[in-house]
């Protein structure tokens, strides 16, 4: 019988995913909120897509965490 590959603990996996995601969201917010050097329209649109995708992923991770806690 083959040995099972150990699965990472959910809390560790959740933390490992949230840390870089929060950095991405933070930098996106900084780019969008910089009044001294506003982004051109096309770049702003791209950063807004990055932020929306990150927020969607964070919501998915929150739902996953809630489901795991039940």
PDB file of N, H, CA, C and O in Angstrom:
ATOM      1  N   UNK A   1       0.848  -1.170   0.000  1.00  0.00           N
ATOM      2  CA  UNK A   1       0.000   0.000   0.000  1.00  0.00           C
ATOM      3  C   UNK A   1       0.901   1.244   0.000  1.00  0.00           C
ATOM      4  O   UNK A   1       1.761   1.370   0.872  1.00  0.00           O
ATOM      5  N   UNK A   2       0.721   2.169  -0.964  1.00  0.00           N
ATOM      6  H   UNK A   2       0.022   2.067  -1.672  1.00  0.00           H
ATOM      7  CA  UNK A   2       1.578   3.354  -1.027  1.00  0.00           C
ATOM      8  C   UNK A   2       1.294   4.295   0.143  1.00  0.00           C
ATOM      9  O   UNK A   2       0.161   4.414   0.610  1.00  0.00           O
ATOM     10  N   UNK A   3       2.335   4.944   0.593  1.00  0.00           N
ATOM     11  H   UNK A   3       3.255   4.847   0.214  1.00  0.00           H
ATOM     12  CA  UNK A   3       2.172   5.917   1.676  1.00  0.00           C
ATOM     13  C   UNK A   3       1.437   7.142   1.140  1.00  0.00           C
ATOM     14  O   UNK A   3       1.677   7.593   0.020  1.00  0.00           O
ATOM     15  N   UNK A   4       0.544   7.662   1.962  1.00  0.00           N
ATOM     16  H   UNK A   4       0.350   7.296   2.872  1.00  0.00           H
ATOM     17  CA  UNK A   4      -0.193   8.856   1.558  1.00  0.00           C
ATOM     18  C   UNK A   4       0.698  10.083   1.706  1.00  0.00           C
ATOM     19  O   UNK A   4       1.482  10.195   2.648  1.00  0.00           O
ATOM     20  N   UNK A   5       0.558  10.987   0.766  1.00  0.00           N
ATOM     21  H   UNK A   5      -0.079  10.896   0.001  1.00  0.00           H
ATOM     22  CA  UNK A   5       1.283  12.247   0.863  1.00  0.00           C
ATOM     23  C   UNK A   5       0.597  13.093   1.924  1.00  0.00           C
ATOM     24  O   UNK A   5      -0.615  13.295   1.850  1.00  0.00           O
ATOM     25  N   UNK A   6       1.335  13.592   2.909  1.00  0.00           N
ATOM     26  H   UNK A   6       2.320  13.428   2.970  1.00  0.00           H
ATOM     27  CA  UNK A   6       0.691  14.392   3.947  1.00  0.00           C
ATOM     28  C   UNK A   6       0.115  15.676   3.366  1.00  0.00           C
ATOM     29  O   UNK A   6       0.746  16.338   2.542  1.00  0.00           O
ATOM     30  N   UNK A   7      -1.088  16.016   3.806  1.00  0.00           N
ATOM     31  H   UNK A   7      -1.600  15.477   4.475  1.00  0.00           H
ATOM     32  CA  UNK A   7      -1.718  17.255   3.363  1.00  0.00           C
ATOM     33  C   UNK A   7      -1.340  18.373   4.318  1.00  0.00           C
ATOM     34  O   UNK A   7      -1.283  18.160   5.529  1.00  0.00           O
ATOM     35  N   UNK A   8      -1.080  19.560   3.788  1.00  0.00           N
ATOM     36  H   UNK A   8      -1.126  19.733   2.804  1.00  0.00           H
ATOM     37  CA  UNK A   8      -0.735  20.661   4.689  1.00  0.00           C
ATOM     38  C   UNK A   8      -1.931  21.026   5.562  1.00  0.00           C
ATOM     39  O   UNK A   8      -3.080  20.937   5.130  1.00  0.00           O
ATOM     40  N   UNK A   9      -1.654  21.424   6.749  1.00  0.00           N
ATOM     41  H   UNK A   9      -0.720  21.497   7.100  1.00  0.00           H
ATOM     42  CA  UNK A   9      -2.696  21.868   7.656  1.00  0.00           C
ATOM     43  C   UNK A   9      -3.429  23.051   7.023  1.00  0.00           C
ATOM     44  O   UNK A   9      -2.802  23.923   6.421  1.00  0.00           O
ATOM     45  N   UNK A  10      -4.741  23.078   7.158  1.00  0.00           N
ATOM     46  H   UNK A  10      -5.250  22.369   7.647  1.00  0.00           H
ATOM     47  CA  UNK A  10      -5.538  24.132   6.535  1.00  0.00           C
ATOM     48  C   UNK A  10      -5.113  25.517   7.015  1.00  0.00           C
ATOM     49  O   UNK A  10      -5.007  26.442   6.210  1.00  0.00           O
ATOM     50  N   UNK A  11      -4.870  25.669   8.298  1.00  0.00           N
ATOM     51  H   UNK A  11      -4.956  24.917   8.953  1.00  0.00           H
ATOM     52  CA  UNK A  11      -4.499  26.984   8.827  1.00  0.00           C
ATOM     53  C   UNK A  11      -3.187  27.471   8.217  1.00  0.00           C
ATOM     54  O   UNK A  11      -3.043  28.656   7.918  1.00  0.00           O
ATOM     55  N   UNK A  12      -2.242  26.571   8.032  1.00  0.00           N
ATOM     56  H   UNK A  12      -2.359  25.608   8.275  1.00  0.00           H
ATOM     57  CA  UNK A  12      -0.956  26.943   7.428  1.00  0.00           C
ATOM     58  C   UNK A  12      -1.167  27.346   5.972  1.00  0.00           C
ATOM     59  O   UNK A  12      -0.639  28.363   5.521  1.00  0.00           O
ATOM     60  N   UNK A  13      -1.936  26.551   5.243  1.00  0.00           N
ATOM     61  H   UNK A  13      -2.365  25.725   5.609  1.00  0.00           H
ATOM     62  CA  UNK A  13      -2.217  26.851   3.844  1.00  0.00           C
ATOM     63  C   UNK A  13      -2.929  28.194   3.712  1.00  0.00           C
ATOM     64  O   UNK A  13      -2.584  29.003   2.850  1.00  0.00           O
ATOM     65  N   UNK A  14      -3.914  28.428   4.562  1.00  0.00           N
ATOM     66  H   UNK A  14      -4.194  27.771   5.262  1.00  0.00           H
ATOM     67  CA  UNK A  14      -4.658  29.679   4.539  1.00  0.00           C
ATOM     68  C   UNK A  14      -3.716  30.859   4.785  1.00  0.00           C
ATOM     69  O   UNK A  14      -3.786  31.870   4.085  1.00  0.00           O
ATOM     70  N   UNK A  15      -2.849  30.730   5.766  1.00  0.00           N
ATOM     71  H   UNK A  15      -2.793  29.909   6.335  1.00  0.00           H
ATOM     72  CA  UNK A  15      -1.888  31.795   6.072  1.00  0.00           C
ATOM     73  C   UNK A  15      -0.925  32.013   4.906  1.00  0.00           C
ATOM     74  O   UNK A  15      -0.650  33.150   4.524  1.00  0.00           O
ATOM     75  N   UNK A  16      -0.423  30.935   4.353  1.00  0.00           N
ATOM     76  H   UNK A  16      -0.646  30.011   4.663  1.00  0.00           H
ATOM     77  CA  UNK A  16       0.543  31.032   3.255  1.00  0.00           C
ATOM     78  C   UNK A  16      -0.071  31.688   2.019  1.00  0.00           C
ATOM     79  O   UNK A  16       0.643  32.320   1.241  1.00  0.00           O
ATOM     80  N   UNK A  17      -1.372  31.548   1.831  1.00  0.00           N
ATOM     81  H   UNK A  17      -1.952  31.035   2.463  1.00  0.00           H
ATOM     82  CA  UNK A  17      -2.031  32.181   0.687  1.00  0.00           C
ATOM     83  C   UNK A  17      -2.388  33.635   0.985  1.00  0.00           C
ATOM     84  O   UNK A  17      -2.285  34.495   0.110  1.00  0.00           O
ATOM     85  N   UNK A  18      -2.806  33.906   2.212  1.00  0.00           N
ATOM     86  H   UNK A  18      -2.890  33.208   2.923  1.00  0.00           H
ATOM     87  CA  UNK A  18      -3.240  35.257   2.563  1.00  0.00           C
ATOM     88  C   UNK A  18      -2.092  36.265   2.588  1.00  0.00           C
ATOM     89  O   UNK A  18      -2.272  37.422   2.209  1.00  0.00           O
ATOM     90  N   UNK A  19      -0.934  35.834   3.025  1.00  0.00           N
ATOM     91  H   UNK A  19      -0.788  34.893   3.332  1.00  0.00           H
ATOM     92  CA  UNK A  19       0.183  36.766   3.160  1.00  0.00           C
ATOM     93  C   UNK A  19       0.532  37.444   1.830  1.00  0.00           C
ATOM     94  O   UNK A  19       0.563  38.674   1.783  1.00  0.00           O
ATOM     95  N   UNK A  20       0.793  36.706   0.759  1.00  0.00           N
ATOM     96  H   UNK A  20       0.768  35.708   0.798  1.00  0.00           H
ATOM     97  CA  UNK A  20       1.095  37.398  -0.503  1.00  0.00           C
ATOM     98  C   UNK A  20      -0.130  38.098  -1.099  1.00  0.00           C
ATOM     99  O   UNK A  20       0.002  39.134  -1.749  1.00  0.00           O
ATOM    100  N   UNK A  21      -1.319  37.534  -0.877  1.00  0.00           N
ATOM    101  H   UNK A  21      -1.426  36.692  -0.348  1.00  0.00           H
ATOM    102  CA  UNK A  21      -2.526  38.164  -1.409  1.00  0.00           C
ATOM    103  C   UNK A  21      -2.743  39.529  -0.766  1.00  0.00           C
ATOM    104  O   UNK A  21      -3.091  40.488  -1.456  1.00  0.00           O
ATOM    105  N   UNK A  22      -2.543  39.628   0.540  1.00  0.00           N
ATOM    106  H   UNK A  22      -2.260  38.850   1.100  1.00  0.00           H
ATOM    107  CA  UNK A  22      -2.693  40.922   1.207  1.00  0.00           C
ATOM    108  C   UNK A  22      -1.659  41.929   0.715  1.00  0.00           C
ATOM    109  O   UNK A  22      -1.954  43.121   0.624  1.00  0.00           O
ATOM    110  N   UNK A  23      -0.465  41.473   0.401  1.00  0.00           N
ATOM    111  H   UNK A  23      -0.224  40.505   0.475  1.00  0.00           H
ATOM    112  CA  UNK A  23       0.548  42.376  -0.164  1.00  0.00           C
ATOM    113  C   UNK A  23       0.095  42.888  -1.530  1.00  0.00           C
ATOM    114  O   UNK A  23       0.225  44.076  -1.822  1.00  0.00           O
ATOM    115  N   UNK A  24      -0.429  42.006  -2.358  1.00  0.00           N
ATOM    116  H   UNK A  24      -0.534  41.040  -2.121  1.00  0.00           H
ATOM    117  CA  UNK A  24      -0.914  42.400  -3.687  1.00  0.00           C
ATOM    118  C   UNK A  24      -2.038  43.418  -3.555  1.00  0.00           C
ATOM    119  O   UNK A  24      -2.041  44.438  -4.244  1.00  0.00           O
ATOM    120  N   UNK A  25      -2.995  43.141  -2.669  1.00  0.00           N
ATOM    121  H   UNK A  25      -2.992  42.312  -2.110  1.00  0.00           H
ATOM    122  CA  UNK A  25      -4.112  44.066  -2.474  1.00  0.00           C
ATOM    123  C   UNK A  25      -3.630  45.407  -1.923  1.00  0.00           C
ATOM    124  O   UNK A  25      -4.127  46.459  -2.326  1.00  0.00           O
ATOM    125  N   UNK A  26      -2.680  45.375  -1.018  1.00  0.00           N
ATOM    126  H   UNK A  26      -2.277  44.520  -0.690  1.00  0.00           H
ATOM    127  CA  UNK A  26      -2.150  46.617  -0.453  1.00  0.00           C
ATOM    128  C   UNK A  26      -1.454  47.474  -1.496  1.00  0.00           C
ATOM    129  O   UNK A  26      -1.654  48.687  -1.542  1.00  0.00           O
ATOM    130  N   UNK A  27      -0.642  46.851  -2.327  1.00  0.00           N
ATOM    131  H   UNK A  27      -0.479  45.865  -2.290  1.00  0.00           H
ATOM    132  CA  UNK A  27       0.046  47.617  -3.376  1.00  0.00           C
ATOM    133  C   UNK A  27      -0.948  48.142  -4.415  1.00  0.00           C
ATOM    134  O   UNK A  27      -0.778  49.250  -4.923  1.00  0.00           O
ATOM    135  N   UNK A  28      -1.972  47.367  -4.730  1.00  0.00           N
ATOM    136  H   UNK A  28      -2.110  46.467  -4.317  1.00  0.00           H
ATOM    137  CA  UNK A  28      -2.992  47.839  -5.671  1.00  0.00           C
ATOM    138  C   UNK A  28      -3.700  49.067  -5.101  1.00  0.00           C
ATOM    139  O   UNK A  28      -3.934  50.041  -5.817  1.00  0.00           O
ATOM    140  N   UNK A  29      -4.037  49.019  -3.814  1.00  0.00           N
ATOM    141  H   UNK A  29      -3.847  48.229  -3.233  1.00  0.00           H
ATOM    142  CA  UNK A  29      -4.686  50.177  -3.186  1.00  0.00           C
ATOM    143  C   UNK A  29      -3.769  51.396  -3.199  1.00  0.00           C
ATOM    144  O   UNK A  29      -4.214  52.510  -3.471  1.00  0.00           O
ATOM    145  N   UNK A  30      -2.495  51.182  -2.906  1.00  0.00           N
ATOM    146  H   UNK A  30      -2.133  50.276  -2.685  1.00  0.00           H
ATOM    147  CA  UNK A  30      -1.552  52.307  -2.926  1.00  0.00           C
ATOM    148  C   UNK A  30      -1.504  52.947  -4.309  1.00  0.00           C
ATOM    149  O   UNK A  30      -1.490  54.172  -4.424  1.00  0.00           O
ATOM    150  N   UNK A  31      -1.480  52.133  -5.355  1.00  0.00           N
ATOM    151  H   UNK A  31      -1.492  51.137  -5.262  1.00  0.00           H
ATOM    152  CA  UNK A  31      -1.443  52.667  -6.719  1.00  0.00           C
ATOM    153  C   UNK A  31      -2.720  53.435  -7.043  1.00  0.00           C
ATOM    154  O   UNK A  31      -2.669  54.482  -7.689  1.00  0.00           O
ATOM    155  N   UNK A  32      -3.861  52.920  -6.597  1.00  0.00           N
ATOM    156  H   UNK A  32      -3.902  52.070  -6.072  1.00  0.00           H
ATOM    157  CA  UNK A  32      -5.137  53.558  -6.907  1.00  0.00           C
ATOM    158  C   UNK A  32      -5.350  54.833  -6.096  1.00  0.00           C
ATOM    159  O   UNK A  32      -6.007  55.757  -6.575  1.00  0.00           O
ATOM    160  N   UNK A  33      -4.819  54.902  -4.899  1.00  0.00           N
ATOM    161  H   UNK A  33      -4.285  54.151  -4.510  1.00  0.00           H
ATOM    162  CA  UNK A  33      -5.072  56.039  -4.012  1.00  0.00           C
ATOM    163  C   UNK A  33      -4.001  57.109  -4.072  1.00  0.00           C
ATOM    164  O   UNK A  33      -4.091  58.088  -3.332  1.00  0.00           O
ATOM    165  N   UNK A  34      -3.001  56.971  -4.909  1.00  0.00           N
ATOM    166  H   UNK A  34      -2.928  56.175  -5.510  1.00  0.00           H
ATOM    167  CA  UNK A  34      -1.905  57.939  -4.984  1.00  0.00           C
ATOM    168  C   UNK A  34      -2.359  59.167  -5.769  1.00  0.00           C
ATOM    169  O   UNK A  34      -2.368  59.167  -7.000  1.00  0.00           O
ATOM    170  N   UNK A  35      -2.737  60.214  -5.031  1.00  0.00           N
ATOM    171  H   UNK A  35      -2.730  60.213  -4.031  1.00  0.00           H
ATOM    172  CA  UNK A  35      -3.215  61.442  -5.674  1.00  0.00           C
ATOM    173  C   UNK A  35      -2.080  62.263  -6.282  1.00  0.00           C
ATOM    174  O   UNK A  35      -2.310  63.067  -7.186  1.00  0.00           O
ATOM    175  N   UNK A  36      -0.854  62.065  -5.790  1.00  0.00           N
ATOM    176  H   UNK A  36      -0.666  61.413  -5.055  1.00  0.00           H
ATOM    177  CA  UNK A  36       0.279  62.836  -6.301  1.00  0.00           C
ATOM    178  C   UNK A  36       0.741  62.347  -7.668  1.00  0.00           C
ATOM    179  O   UNK A  36       1.309  63.116  -8.444  1.00  0.00           O
ATOM    180  N   UNK A  37       0.498  61.072  -7.966  1.00  0.00           N
ATOM    181  H   UNK A  37       0.036  60.448  -7.336  1.00  0.00           H
ATOM    182  CA  UNK A  37       0.897  60.501  -9.259  1.00  0.00           C
ATOM    183  C   UNK A  37      -0.220  59.582  -9.752  1.00  0.00           C
ATOM    184  O   UNK A  37      -0.067  58.360  -9.742  1.00  0.00           O
ATOM    185  N   UNK A  38      -1.349  60.166 -10.184  1.00  0.00           N
ATOM    186  H   UNK A  38      -1.473  61.159 -10.192  1.00  0.00           H
ATOM    187  CA  UNK A  38      -2.469  59.329 -10.620  1.00  0.00           C
ATOM    188  C   UNK A  38      -2.114  58.494 -11.850  1.00  0.00           C
ATOM    189  O   UNK A  38      -1.347  58.916 -12.716  1.00  0.00           O
ATOM    190  N   UNK A  39      -2.688  57.313 -11.894  1.00  0.00           N
ATOM    191  H   UNK A  39      -3.310  56.970 -11.191  1.00  0.00           H
ATOM    192  CA  UNK A  39      -2.438  56.399 -13.013  1.00  0.00           C
ATOM    193  C   UNK A  39      -3.199  56.843 -14.254  1.00  0.00           C
ATOM    194  O   UNK A  39      -4.302  57.379 -14.146  1.00  0.00           O
ATOM    195  N   UNK A  40      -2.625  56.626 -15.426  1.00  0.00           N
ATOM    196  H   UNK A  40      -1.729  56.190 -15.514  1.00  0.00           H
ATOM    197  CA  UNK A  40      -3.395  56.815 -16.659  1.00  0.00           C
ATOM    198  C   UNK A  40      -4.590  55.851 -16.659  1.00  0.00           C
ATOM    199  O   UNK A  40      -4.561  54.824 -15.981  1.00  0.00           O
ATOM    200  N   UNK A  41      -5.611  56.179 -17.402  1.00  0.00           N
ATOM    201  H   UNK A  41      -5.634  57.013 -17.953  1.00  0.00           H
ATOM    202  CA  UNK A  41      -6.867  55.427 -17.376  1.00  0.00           C
ATOM    203  C   UNK A  41      -6.677  53.928 -17.620  1.00  0.00           C
ATOM    204  O   UNK A  41      -7.252  53.115 -16.897  1.00  0.00           O
ATOM    205  N   UNK A  42      -5.894  53.554 -18.608  1.00  0.00           N
ATOM    206  H   UNK A  42      -5.426  54.215 -19.196  1.00  0.00           H
ATOM    207  CA  UNK A  42      -5.708  52.133 -18.934  1.00  0.00           C
ATOM    208  C   UNK A  42      -5.006  51.397 -17.794  1.00  0.00           C
ATOM    209  O   UNK A  42      -5.389  50.280 -17.444  1.00  0.00           O
ATOM    210  N   UNK A  43      -3.979  52.022 -17.217  1.00  0.00           N
ATOM    211  H   UNK A  43      -3.668  52.929 -17.502  1.00  0.00           H
ATOM    212  CA  UNK A  43      -3.275  51.391 -16.097  1.00  0.00           C
ATOM    213  C   UNK A  43      -4.183  51.287 -14.876  1.00  0.00           C
ATOM    214  O   UNK A  43      -4.166  50.282 -14.164  1.00  0.00           O
ATOM    215  N   UNK A  44      -4.974  52.329 -14.638  1.00  0.00           N
ATOM    216  H   UNK A  44      -4.988  53.145 -15.216  1.00  0.00           H
ATOM    217  CA  UNK A  44      -5.918  52.306 -13.517  1.00  0.00           C
ATOM    218  C   UNK A  44      -6.897  51.147 -13.684  1.00  0.00           C
ATOM    219  O   UNK A  44      -7.198  50.441 -12.722  1.00  0.00           O
ATOM    220  N   UNK A  45      -7.386  50.957 -14.887  1.00  0.00           N
ATOM    221  H   UNK A  45      -7.142  51.531 -15.669  1.00  0.00           H
ATOM    222  CA  UNK A  45      -8.317  49.861 -15.164  1.00  0.00           C
ATOM    223  C   UNK A  45      -7.658  48.511 -14.874  1.00  0.00           C
ATOM    224  O   UNK A  45      -8.287  47.625 -14.295  1.00  0.00           O
ATOM    225  N   UNK A  46      -6.409  48.353 -15.269  1.00  0.00           N
ATOM    226  H   UNK A  46      -5.898  49.073 -15.739  1.00  0.00           H
ATOM    227  CA  UNK A  46      -5.708  47.086 -15.021  1.00  0.00           C
ATOM    228  C   UNK A  46      -5.506  46.848 -13.523  1.00  0.00           C
ATOM    229  O   UNK A  46      -5.689  45.730 -13.041  1.00  0.00           O
ATOM    230  N   UNK A  47      -5.130  47.894 -12.792  1.00  0.00           N
ATOM    231  H   UNK A  47      -4.981  48.802 -13.184  1.00  0.00           H
ATOM    232  CA  UNK A  47      -4.929  47.739 -11.346  1.00  0.00           C
ATOM    233  C   UNK A  47      -6.267  47.458 -10.662  1.00  0.00           C
ATOM    234  O   UNK A  47      -6.316  46.693  -9.699  1.00  0.00           O
ATOM    235  N   UNK A  48      -7.345  48.062 -11.142  1.00  0.00           N
ATOM    236  H   UNK A  48      -7.305  48.683 -11.924  1.00  0.00           H
ATOM    237  CA  UNK A  48      -8.670  47.765 -10.588  1.00  0.00           C
ATOM    238  C   UNK A  48      -9.041  46.300 -10.812  1.00  0.00           C
ATOM    239  O   UNK A  48      -9.676  45.688  -9.953  1.00  0.00           O
ATOM    240  N   UNK A  49      -8.653  45.732 -11.953  1.00  0.00           N
ATOM    241  H   UNK A  49      -8.137  46.230 -12.651  1.00  0.00           H
ATOM    242  CA  UNK A  49      -8.892  44.306 -12.208  1.00  0.00           C
ATOM    243  C   UNK A  49      -8.080  43.446 -11.242  1.00  0.00           C
ATOM    244  O   UNK A  49      -8.574  42.435 -10.742  1.00  0.00           O
ATOM    245  N   UNK A  50      -6.846  43.842 -10.981  1.00  0.00           N
ATOM    246  H   UNK A  50      -6.445  44.663 -11.388  1.00  0.00           H
ATOM    247  CA  UNK A  50      -6.017  43.116 -10.016  1.00  0.00           C
ATOM    248  C   UNK A  50      -6.676  43.156  -8.639  1.00  0.00           C
ATOM    249  O   UNK A  50      -6.777  42.135  -7.958  1.00  0.00           O
ATOM    250  N   UNK A  51      -7.122  44.341  -8.241  1.00  0.00           N
ATOM    251  H   UNK A  51      -7.040  45.171  -8.794  1.00  0.00           H
ATOM    252  CA  UNK A  51      -7.746  44.485  -6.928  1.00  0.00           C
ATOM    253  C   UNK A  51      -9.035  43.666  -6.841  1.00  0.00           C
ATOM    254  O   UNK A  51      -9.266  42.987  -5.840  1.00  0.00           O
ATOM    255  N   UNK A  52      -9.863  43.720  -7.863  1.00  0.00           N
ATOM    256  H   UNK A  52      -9.675  44.271  -8.676  1.00  0.00           H
ATOM    257  CA  UNK A  52     -11.127  42.962  -7.860  1.00  0.00           C
ATOM    258  C   UNK A  52     -10.852  41.466  -7.792  1.00  0.00           C
ATOM    259  O   UNK A  52     -11.506  40.751  -7.033  1.00  0.00           O
ATOM    260  N   UNK A  53      -9.894  40.987  -8.576  1.00  0.00           N
ATOM    261  H   UNK A  53      -9.363  41.568  -9.193  1.00  0.00           H
ATOM    262  CA  UNK A  53      -9.548  39.571  -8.543  1.00  0.00           C
ATOM    263  C   UNK A  53      -9.034  39.148  -7.177  1.00  0.00           C
ATOM    264  O   UNK A  53      -9.373  38.071  -6.687  1.00  0.00           O
ATOM    265  N   UNK A  54      -8.216  39.997  -6.560  1.00  0.00           N
ATOM    266  H   UNK A  54      -7.940  40.872  -6.958  1.00  0.00           H
ATOM    267  CA  UNK A  54      -7.706  39.701  -5.225  1.00  0.00           C
ATOM    268  C   UNK A  54      -8.808  39.674  -4.187  1.00  0.00           C
ATOM    269  O   UNK A  54      -8.821  38.806  -3.314  1.00  0.00           O
ATOM    270  N   UNK A  55      -9.741  40.624  -4.275  1.00  0.00           N
ATOM    271  H   UNK A  55      -9.730  41.329  -4.984  1.00  0.00           H
ATOM    272  CA  UNK A  55     -10.867  40.653  -3.341  1.00  0.00           C
ATOM    273  C   UNK A  55     -11.760  39.429  -3.526  1.00  0.00           C
ATOM    274  O   UNK A  55     -12.248  38.861  -2.549  1.00  0.00           O
ATOM    275  N   UNK A  56     -11.971  39.025  -4.774  1.00  0.00           N
ATOM    276  H   UNK A  56     -11.574  39.487  -5.567  1.00  0.00           H
ATOM    277  CA  UNK A  56     -12.765  37.819  -5.039  1.00  0.00           C
ATOM    278  C   UNK A  56     -12.087  36.582  -4.457  1.00  0.00           C
ATOM    279  O   UNK A  56     -12.750  35.732  -3.863  1.00  0.00           O
ATOM    280  N   UNK A  57     -10.776  36.479  -4.625  1.00  0.00           N
ATOM    281  H   UNK A  57     -10.238  37.170  -5.107  1.00  0.00           H
ATOM    282  CA  UNK A  57     -10.033  35.349  -4.083  1.00  0.00           C
ATOM    283  C   UNK A  57     -10.081  35.356  -2.559  1.00  0.00           C
ATOM    284  O   UNK A  57     -10.220  34.299  -1.943  1.00  0.00           O
ATOM    285  N   UNK A  58      -9.969  36.521  -1.947  1.00  0.00           N
ATOM    286  H   UNK A  58      -9.856  37.380  -2.448  1.00  0.00           H
ATOM    287  CA  UNK A  58     -10.040  36.631  -0.495  1.00  0.00           C
ATOM    288  C   UNK A  58     -11.418  36.196   0.012  1.00  0.00           C
ATOM    289  O   UNK A  58     -11.512  35.510   1.030  1.00  0.00           O
ATOM    290  N   UNK A  59     -12.477  36.584  -0.684  1.00  0.00           N
ATOM    291  H   UNK A  59     -12.400  37.141  -1.512  1.00  0.00           H
ATOM    292  CA  UNK A  59     -13.826  36.163  -0.305  1.00  0.00           C
ATOM    293  C   UNK A  59     -13.976  34.651  -0.425  1.00  0.00           C
ATOM    294  O   UNK A  59     -14.605  34.019   0.424  1.00  0.00           O
ATOM    295  N   UNK A  60     -13.407  34.074  -1.465  1.00  0.00           N
ATOM    296  H   UNK A  60     -12.895  34.587  -2.154  1.00  0.00           H
ATOM    297  CA  UNK A  60     -13.446  32.624  -1.641  1.00  0.00           C
ATOM    298  C   UNK A  60     -12.700  31.928  -0.504  1.00  0.00           C
ATOM    299  O   UNK A  60     -13.162  30.915   0.020  1.00  0.00           O
ATOM    300  N   UNK A  61     -11.554  32.473  -0.130  1.00  0.00           N
ATOM    301  H   UNK A  61     -11.179  33.297  -0.555  1.00  0.00           H
ATOM    302  CA  UNK A  61     -10.785  31.894   0.974  1.00  0.00           C
ATOM    303  C   UNK A  61     -11.543  32.010   2.291  1.00  0.00           C
ATOM    304  O   UNK A  61     -11.493  31.096   3.114  1.00  0.00           O
ATOM    305  N   UNK A  62     -12.249  33.129   2.502  1.00  0.00           N
ATOM    306  H   UNK A  62     -12.289  33.872   1.834  1.00  0.00           H
ATOM    307  CA  UNK A  62     -13.055  33.289   3.714  1.00  0.00           C
ATOM    308  C   UNK A  62     -14.174  32.254   3.757  1.00  0.00           C
ATOM    309  O   UNK A  62     -14.436  31.663   4.805  1.00  0.00           O
ATOM    310  N   UNK A  63     -14.834  32.035   2.622  1.00  0.00           N
ATOM    311  H   UNK A  63     -14.621  32.515   1.771  1.00  0.00           H
ATOM    312  CA  UNK A  63     -15.900  31.031   2.557  1.00  0.00           C
ATOM    313  C   UNK A  63     -15.338  29.639   2.808  1.00  0.00           C
ATOM    314  O   UNK A  63     -15.964  28.821   3.483  1.00  0.00           O
ATOM    315  N   UNK A  64     -14.160  29.374   2.264  1.00  0.00           N
ATOM    316  H   UNK A  64     -13.652  30.038   1.716  1.00  0.00           H
ATOM    317  CA  UNK A  64     -13.505  28.084   2.459  1.00  0.00           C
ATOM    318  C   UNK A  64     -13.159  27.886   3.934  1.00  0.00           C
ATOM    319  O   UNK A  64     -13.360  26.804   4.485  1.00  0.00           O
ATOM    320  N   UNK A  65     -12.639  28.935   4.567  1.00  0.00           N
ATOM    321  H   UNK A  65     -12.476  29.814   4.119  1.00  0.00           H
ATOM    322  CA  UNK A  65     -12.283  28.861   5.988  1.00  0.00           C
ATOM    323  C   UNK A  65     -13.524  28.613   6.835  1.00  0.00           C
ATOM    324  O   UNK A  65     -13.491  27.831   7.785  1.00  0.00           O
ATOM    325  N   UNK A  66     -14.614  29.280   6.487  1.00  0.00           N
ATOM    326  H   UNK A  66     -14.642  29.915   5.716  1.00  0.00           H
ATOM    327  CA  UNK A  66     -15.862  29.078   7.232  1.00  0.00           C
ATOM    328  C   UNK A  66     -16.367  27.650   7.073  1.00  0.00           C
ATOM    329  O   UNK A  66     -16.822  27.040   8.041  1.00  0.00           O
ATOM    330  N   UNK A  67     -16.290  27.118   5.867  1.00  0.00           N
ATOM    331  H   UNK A  67     -15.920  27.614   5.081  1.00  0.00           H
ATOM    332  CA  UNK A  67     -16.732  25.739   5.627  1.00  0.00           C
ATOM    333  C   UNK A  67     -15.853  24.744   6.379  1.00  0.00           C
ATOM    334  O   UNK A  67     -16.351  23.728   6.864  1.00  0.00           O
ATOM    335  N   UNK A  68     -14.560  25.020   6.483  1.00  0.00           N
ATOM    336  H   UNK A  68     -14.156  25.846   6.089  1.00  0.00           H
ATOM    337  CA  UNK A  68     -13.645  24.124   7.190  1.00  0.00           C
ATOM    338  C   UNK A  68     -13.881  24.141   8.694  1.00  0.00           C
ATOM    339  O   UNK A  68     -13.592  23.161   9.381  1.00  0.00           O
ATOM    340  N   UNK A  69     -14.408  25.258   9.212  1.00  0.00           N
ATOM    341  H   UNK A  69     -14.643  26.054   8.654  1.00  0.00           H
ATOM    342  CA  UNK A  69     -14.606  25.373  10.655  1.00  0.00           C
ATOM    343  C   UNK A  69     -15.889  24.701  11.127  1.00  0.00           C
ATOM    344  O   UNK A  69     -16.130  24.606  12.331  1.00  0.00           O
ATOM    345  N   UNK A  70     -16.697  24.245  10.214  1.00  0.00           N
ATOM    346  H   UNK A  70     -16.501  24.323   9.236  1.00  0.00           H
ATOM    347  CA  UNK A  70     -17.969  23.593  10.596  1.00  0.00           C
ATOM    348  C   UNK A  70     -17.769  22.148  10.898  1.00  0.00           C
ATOM    349  O   UNK A  70     -18.726  21.450  11.234  1.00  0.00           O
TER     350      UNK A  70
END
